[in-house]
Amino acid sequence: MSPASGLSRLAALAREHPVAAALEVATLLGCVLLVVGTYVAIASGPPTGTGELWLGIIIGGGAIVVLWTVLVPLYERLLA
């Protein structure tokens, strides 16, 4: 399978299931942002004051977990 045919197959699947494709892409981007944010937070040292960056990382990770453990199964159940 060539990379071009793989990408066209992936694009066709995304057109068939736009909600699932949007969720997957958003989750991928969210995870990349969490990794970068964690790296920046660790590089900046221990949190001082209110620790907004660490709080944002925790909230972002929690949002991704809630999305896939609560909202996606609820959406699938409502479609069935």
Buried (B, 14 or more C-beta within 10 A) or exposed (E): EEEEEEEEEEEEEBEEEEEBBEBEEEBEEBEEEBEEBBEEBEEEEEEEEEEEBBEBBEEBBEEBEEBEEEEBEEBEEEEE
